[in-house]
């Protein structure tokens, strides 16, 4: 069945139950209202601090979007793009697109105008929904886009170059559209991170989305009583597919617009959240605020919070150990995945393996894995090779890019580009991205291993390791270190700490600077290489 069937089922079975809550901590003094009350104060009233919709209203809104699109000639296989910050409108618009049989194309909110234009054109999108945060960027390309595409504005005061989404959708029927969809129909295009150039368009079918929803509910034992706190951006498969656990079970989810430690704990406490997915920097920030005494757990109602899980990047075991010192009753899970595998979960740690923290885990529900050498042959257990995955969530391919598709897919197997090893118990440990491996004096250095070691230093808030050119060794490892607030740290301190590493793995350069991460928490290593390659740096002598 298509993923839209889950929404329609929830509307019938749990229609008056809350489906989605939106919280904007910057507007805490505003009144709490439902979506229907919010529409009555549009467009002159202020956006309130807290909005919510039920499953029946969610489905009705999606139907209105679908009927609006159908009235504009959108049908099966056509593409509709979304450029929105997380908000209560996001998911109804997404599901409205899917209900027409069209393909939803979420866009990264950090895209420049040029990237927006590129991605919309690559996907052949006929319509773009965009929010108020993007008026300037869209306006700069509207003249060329509007000749070929319809622009819908999702906000209060509609600019002259677009149509008002709220007004247009309100005049459309809330009845389900009469469009037959099955699980083999195309559903969505998600864009890769684009860290080495313009992003690639990843094409997914309804069956992949449905498999992801079922898997999420199974992995985290999600029930209708669970409340999921969603903080990362919905344009990314990570946030979307974790929320699919709530869709699968009919549970409530909270969309938090902001990620400060105080806002997260207030949302968990005020909304009774039981499951929270964090990125590494946000978990670090919460722990740092608790360590400094800026937050006190006793000020919040947190007993119901049962699971904290992390994905999108390697997780230092020291971070999880630190977390358990404050939240000893929490279950923990690591989730590994790619947009090409319909997001997280093709490999996951599982909630009952705390002794294996540091591993990305075992094959997820419905998945198989293998680790291969450069010739595509399985490597012996314990040796490093490229991780490949096979399952119902593997992408259809890269849209309009057969060459890249052929490089990534080998029959049913997806080559992840990640280097990994498997231990004697079958747990997989991520070693590094294949392209990030540093070859120094003929030795392979895996930055993630060095980063994980350094993350255990009590003075370090965040760390990234990259390779820099060296005339003698080819490359050397450089550690970019972001020191904890209020801590004092020197190169000598770092090199003393690194005495626990084999000599060849110790970083040859130490750089004290912020560690840039993208919206999904991944370290922006291409940015670091661009910033530091060729720049004269202070060299730390490798002592020991």
C-alpha positions in Angstrom: 0.0 0.0 0.0 1.2 3.6 -0.4 2.4 5.6 2.6 -0.7 7.9 2.3 -2.9 5.0 3.4 -1.4 5.3 6.9 -2.6 8.9 7.2 -6.1 8.0 6.0 -6.2 5.1 8.4 -5.2 7.3 11.3 -7.8 9.8 10.4 -10.5 7.1 10.6 -9.3 5.4 13.7 -7.8 8.3 15.8 -9.4 11.3 14.1 -9.8 13.5 17.2 -6.4 12.6 18.7 -3.5 15.1 18.3 -1.3 14.2 15.4 1.2 17.2 15.3 2.2 20.0 17.6 4.4 22.9 16.5 6.3 24.8 19.2 8.2 28.0 18.6 10.1 29.0 21.7 10.8 32.4 20.4 7.0 33.2 20.6 6.3 31.8 24.1 4.2 34.7 25.2 1.7 34.2 22.4 -1.5 32.2 23.0 -1.9 28.5 22.4 -4.4 27.8 19.7 -5.5 25.1 17.3 -5.0 25.2 13.6 -8.7 26.2 13.0 -8.4 29.1 15.4 -5.1 30.1 13.8 -6.8 30.3 10.4 -9.3 32.7 11.9 -6.6 35.2 12.9 -4.7 34.9 9.6 -3.2 36.9 8.1 -3.1 39.8 10.6 -2.6 37.8 13.9 0.8 36.8 15.2 2.0 33.2 14.7 1.3 31.6 18.1 3.8 29.8 20.3 2.0 26.5 20.1 -0.2 25.1 17.3 -1.7 21.7 16.9 -3.8 19.6 14.6 -5.6 16.3 15.0 -5.3 13.3 12.6 -8.6 14.2 10.9 -7.6 17.8 10.3 -4.1 16.6 9.1 -5.8 14.4 6.5 -8.3 17.1 5.5 -5.5 19.6 5.0 -3.6 17.0 2.8 -6.8 16.5 0.8 -7.2 20.2 0.2 -3.6 20.4 -1.0 -4.1 17.4 -3.3 -7.3 18.9 -4.8 -5.6 22.2 -5.3 -2.7 20.6 -7.2 -5.1 18.5 -9.2 -6.9 21.7 -10.2 -3.6 23.0 -11.5 -3.1 20.0 -13.7 -0.6 18.1 -11.4 -0.9 14.3 -11.6 0.9 11.1 -11.4 4.7 11.3 -11.8 4.9 15.1 -11.9 7.1 16.8 -9.3 6.2 19.4 -6.6 9.0 21.0 -4.5 8.8 22.2 -0.9 11.1 24.9 0.6 9.9 25.3 4.2 11.3 25.5 7.6 9.7 22.9 10.0 6.2 24.0 10.6 2.7 22.6 11.0 2.0 23.1 7.3 5.0 21.0 6.2 3.6 17.5 6.5 0.1 18.1 5.2 1.5 19.7 2.1 3.9 16.8 1.7 1.1 14.2 2.0 -1.2 16.3 -0.2 1.4 16.1 -3.0 1.6 12.3 -2.5 -2.1 11.9 -2.6 -2.2 13.2 -6.2 0.3 10.5 -7.3 2.9 13.3 -7.8 6.5 13.2 -6.4 7.3 15.4 -3.5 10.7 17.2 -3.7 11.8 18.6 -0.3 14.6 21.2 -0.5 17.3 22.0 2.0 16.6 25.3 3.7 20.2 26.3 3.5 20.3 26.3 -0.3 21.3 29.4 -2.1 19.1 30.9 -4.8 21.3 29.2 -7.4 21.0 25.8 -5.7 17.2 26.2 -5.3 16.9 26.9 -9.0 19.3 24.0 -9.9 17.4 21.5 -7.8 13.9 22.6 -8.9 15.1 22.3 -12.6 16.8 19.0 -12.0 13.7 17.5 -10.6 11.5 19.0 -13.4 9.3 20.4 -10.6 6.1 22.2 -11.8 5.3 23.8 -8.5 7.3 25.2 -5.6 5.8 25.8 -2.1 8.0 28.2 -0.1 7.9 29.9 3.2 8.6 33.5 4.4 12.2 32.8 5.2 12.9 32.3 1.5 11.2 35.3 -0.1 14.5 37.0 -1.0 16.1 33.9 -2.5 13.0 32.9 -4.4 12.3 36.4 -5.6 15.8 36.6 -7.1 15.0 33.6 -9.4 11.2 34.1 -9.7 11.4 35.9 -13.0 12.8 32.9 -14.7 11.0 30.3 -12.6 7.5 31.8 -12.8 7.4 31.4 -16.6 7.6 27.6 -16.2 6.4 27.0 -12.7 3.7 28.0 -10.2 4.9 29.4 -6.9 2.8 29.0 -3.8 3.7 31.1 -0.7 3.1 29.5 2.7 2.9 32.4 5.2 1.0 35.5 6.2 1.7 38.3 3.7 2.0 36.8 0.2 4.6 38.5 -2.1 3.4 39.7 -5.5 5.3 37.1 -7.5 3.5 34.1 -5.8 0.1 32.8 -5.0 -1.3 32.6 -1.5 -1.3 28.9 -0.5 -3.7 29.4 2.5 -6.3 31.2 0.4 -6.0 28.8 -2.5 -6.3 25.6 -0.4 -9.1 26.9 1.7 -11.3 27.1 -1.4 -10.6 23.4 -2.3 -12.5 20.3 -1.3 -11.4 18.4 1.8 -12.7 15.1 0.2 -10.1 12.5 -0.6 -8.9 12.8 -4.2 -9.9 9.9 -6.5 -6.4 8.9 -7.5 -5.3 5.3 -7.5 -1.8 4.9 -6.0 0.1 1.7 -5.1 3.4 1.0 -3.4 5.4 0.8 -6.6 4.5 4.4 -7.6 7.2 7.0 -7.3 6.9 9.1 -4.1 9.7 11.4 -3.4 13.0 12.9 -4.5 15.5 13.7 -1.7 18.7 15.5 -2.4 22.1 14.3 -1.2 24.2 16.6 1.0 26.0 18.0 -2.0 29.3 18.4 -0.2 31.4 17.9 -3.3 29.3 20.0 -5.7 25.7 20.2 -6.6 23.5 17.6 -4.9 22.2 14.4 -6.5 18.5 13.7 -6.7 17.6 10.4 -4.9 14.4 8.8 -6.2 12.2 6.7 -3.8 9.0 4.7 -4.2 6.1 4.5 -1.8 7.2 1.0 -0.9 10.5 2.4 0.4 8.7 4.9 2.6 6.4 2.3 4.0 9.2 -0.1 4.8 10.9 2.8 6.6 7.8 3.5 8.7 7.3 -0.1 9.7 11.0 -0.5 10.5 11.1 2.6 12.7 8.1 1.4 14.8 9.7 -2.0 15.2 13.2 -0.8 16.1 12.0 1.6 18.8 8.9 -0.4 20.0 6.8 2.7 19.2 3.2 2.7 20.4 0.3 5.1 20.0 1.1 6.3 23.6 4.6 7.5 22.6 5.2 11.1 21.9 8.1 11.8 19.5 10.0 15.1 19.6 11.2 16.0 16.1 13.9 18.7 16.0 15.9 18.1 12.8 14.7 19.5 9.5 11.9 17.6 7.8 13.4 18.1 4.3 15.9 15.4 5.4 15.1 11.7 5.4 16.4 11.3 8.9 13.8 13.5 10.6 11.0 12.4 8.2 11.6 8.6 8.6 11.9 8.8 12.3 8.6 10.6 12.4 7.2 7.8 10.3 7.2 5.7 13.5 4.5 8.0 14.8 2.6 7.9 11.5 2.7 4.1 11.6 1.3 3.8 15.1 -0.9 6.9 15.2 1.1 8.6 18.0 1.6 12.3 18.6 4.7 14.2 17.4 6.1 17.6 18.4 7.9 19.8 15.9 10.3 22.0 17.8 11.5 25.1 16.0 14.8 25.5 17.8 17.4 23.3 19.4 18.6 25.0 22.5 19.0 22.8 25.6 16.4 24.7 27.5 13.9 24.5 24.6 14.4 20.8 24.2 13.9 20.0 27.9 10.9 22.3 28.1 9.3 20.5 25.1 10.0 17.1 26.5 8.5 18.2 29.9 5.6 20.2 28.6 4.4 17.8 25.9 5.2 14.5 27.7 7.7 13.4 25.0 8.9 9.8 25.3 11.3 9.5 22.3 13.8 12.1 21.3 16.1 12.0 18.3 19.2 14.2 18.8 22.2 15.1 16.7 25.6 14.9 18.4 26.0 18.7 18.8 22.6 19.0 20.5 23.4 16.2 22.9 26.8 17.8 23.6 25.1 21.2 24.3 22.6 19.6 26.7 25.4 17.9 28.6 27.5 21.1 28.7 24.5 23.1 30.0 23.9 20.5 32.8 27.6 20.4 33.6 27.8 24.2 34.0 24.6 24.2 36.2 22.7 26.3 33.7 19.9 23.7 33.7 18.6 21.5 36.5 16.8 18.3 35.7 14.6 18.7 38.8 13.0 21.7 37.1 11.4 19.5 34.4 9.1 16.5 34.2 11.2 13.9 32.4 10.3 10.6 33.9 8.3 9.6 30.9 11.3 10.1 28.5 12.4 6.5 27.7 14.6 6.7 24.6 17.2 9.0 23.3 18.7 8.0 19.9 21.3 9.6 17.6 22.1 9.3 14.0 23.6 11.1 11.0 27.2 10.9 12.2 29.5 8.6 14.3 28.7 8.8 18.0 31.6 8.9 20.5 31.0 6.3 23.3 32.2 8.9 25.8 29.2 11.1 24.9 26.7 8.2 25.6 28.5 7.4 28.9 28.3 11.0 29.9 24.6 11.0 28.9 23.8 8.1 31.1 25.4 9.8 34.1 22.4 12.2 33.9 19.8 9.9 32.4 20.6 6.4 33.7 17.1 5.0 32.9 17.3 6.0 29.2 17.3 3.4 26.4 19.8 4.4 23.7 20.0 3.6 20.0 22.4 4.5 17.2 20.8 4.7 13.7 22.9 4.5 10.5 21.5 5.2 7.1 21.7 7.3 4.0 19.0 9.1 1.9 19.8 6.5 -0.7 18.5 3.9 1.9 15.4 5.9 2.7 17.1 7.4 5.7 18.1 5.8 9.0 17.9 2.2 10.2 19.4 0.0 7.6 21.9 -0.6 10.3 21.1 0.2 14.0 22.6 -0.6 17.4 19.3 -1.7 19.0 18.1 -0.6 22.4 19.3 -3.6 24.3 23.0 -3.5 23.4 24.6 -0.9 25.7 27.8 -2.9 25.8 28.2 -2.2 22.1 27.9 1.6 22.1 30.4 2.8 19.5 29.2 0.3 16.9 26.6 1.4 14.4 25.0 -2.0 15.0 23.5 -4.9 13.1 21.3 -5.0 10.0 18.0 -3.3 10.5 14.6 -4.8 10.0 14.3 -6.1 6.4 18.0 -5.4 5.6 21.1 -7.3 4.7 24.7 -6.1 4.8 28.1 -7.1 3.4 31.6 -5.5 3.7 33.7 -5.7 0.5 37.1 -4.9 -0.9 37.9 -2.8 -3.9 37.0 -5.7 -6.2 33.6 -6.2 -4.6 34.6 -9.3 -2.7 33.7 -9.8 1.0 36.5 -9.2 3.3 37.4 -11.5 6.3 35.6 -10.7 9.5 37.4 -7.9 11.4 39.0 -6.4 8.3 38.0 -3.0 6.9 36.1 -2.7 3.7 33.2 -0.8 2.1 29.8 -1.3 3.7 27.0 -2.4 1.2 23.4 -2.7 2.1 20.4 -4.5 0.5 16.7 -4.1 1.5 13.3 -2.6 0.7 14.5 1.0 1.3 17.2 1.1 -1.4 16.6 4.0 -3.8 15.3 3.6 -7.3 18.3 5.5 -8.4 19.6 9.0 -8.9 17.1 10.9 -11.0 18.5 11.8 -14.5 21.9 10.5 -13.5 22.4 7.0 -14.8 26.2 7.1 -14.4 26.0 7.9 -10.7 23.3 5.3 -10.3 25.5 2.7 -11.9 28.4 3.6 -9.5 26.2 3.3 -6.4 24.0 0.3 -7.2 25.2 -3.2 -8.0 22.1 -5.1 -8.6 20.1 -4.9 -5.4 23.1 -3.8 -3.4 23.8 -0.1 -2.5 27.4 0.9 -2.0 27.4 3.3 0.8 30.9 4.8 0.4 31.5 4.1 4.1 34.4 2.0 5.4 33.4 -0.4 8.1 34.4 -3.6 9.9 32.4 -6.3 11.6 33.3 -7.9 14.9 33.0 -11.5 16.0 29.4 -10.9 17.3 28.3 -9.4 14.0 28.2 -5.8 15.1 29.4 -3.3 12.5 31.7 -0.4 13.4 31.9 2.5 11.1 35.6 3.4 10.3 35.2 6.4 8.0 33.9 7.7 4.7 35.9 6.1 1.9 36.8 9.5 0.5 37.9 10.8 3.9 40.5 8.2 4.5 44.0 9.8 5.1 47.0 8.0 3.5 50.0 9.1 5.5 53.4 7.6 4.7 51.6 4.5 3.2 49.4 4.0 6.3 45.6 4.3 6.2 44.3 6.7 8.9 40.6 6.8 9.6 39.6 10.2 10.9 36.5 8.9 12.8 38.8 6.6 15.0 40.9 9.6 15.9 37.9 11.8 16.5 36.3 9.2 18.7 39.5 9.0 20.8 39.8 12.8 21.2 36.1 13.2 22.0 36.8 11.5 25.3 39.0 14.4 26.4 37.1 16.4 29.0 38.3 19.7 27.6 37.1 19.1 24.1 33.5 20.1 23.0 33.8 19.0 19.4 36.5 17.7 17.1 37.1 17.0 13.4 40.1 15.3 11.8 41.1 16.0 8.1 44.0 15.2 5.9 46.3 18.0 4.8 49.0 17.8 2.1 52.5 17.0 3.2 55.5 16.9 0.8 57.1 13.9 2.6 54.2 11.8 3.8 51.7 12.7 1.2 49.1 13.6 3.9 49.1 14.2 7.6 46.2 14.2 10.1 45.1 17.6 11.4 42.7 17.9 14.3 40.4 20.9 14.4 39.4 21.2 18.1 36.6 23.2 19.6 37.3 23.7 23.3 34.5 23.5 25.8 33.2 26.8 27.1 35.2 28.0 30.0 38.0 25.4 29.6 41.6 26.1 29.0 43.4 23.8 26.5 46.8 23.9 24.8 48.5 22.0 22.1 50.6 20.3 24.8 47.4 19.2 26.6 46.1 17.6 23.4 49.3 15.9 22.5 49.7 14.5 26.1 46.2 13.1 25.8 47.1 11.6 22.4 49.8 9.5 24.1 47.2 6.8 24.3 47.0 6.6 20.5 49.5 4.6 18.4 52.2 7.1 17.2 51.2 6.9 13.5 47.6 7.8 14.4 48.4 10.9 16.4 47.5 14.2 14.7 50.4 16.1 13.3 48.7 19.5 13.4 46.3 20.9 16.1 44.0 23.8 15.1 41.8 25.4 17.8 38.7 26.6 15.9 34.9 26.0 15.7 33.9 22.7 14.1 31.3 23.5 11.3 28.4 21.0 11.0 25.5 21.1 8.6 21.8 21.1 9.4 21.8 17.3 9.9 24.8 17.4 12.3 27.5 16.1 9.9 30.9 17.7 10.0 31.5 19.8 6.9 34.9 18.4 6.1 35.1 19.9 2.5 34.7 23.3 4.1 37.5 22.6 6.6 39.7 21.3 3.8 39.0 24.4 1.8 39.7 26.6 4.8 42.9 25.0 5.9 44.6 23.4 3.0 47.5 25.6 1.9 47.1 27.8 5.0 50.2 28.0 7.2 49.3 26.4 10.5 51.0 25.9 13.8 52.5 22.4 13.7 52.2 20.3 16.8 55.2 18.0 17.3 54.2 14.4 17.6 55.8 13.5 20.9 56.0 10.3 22.7 
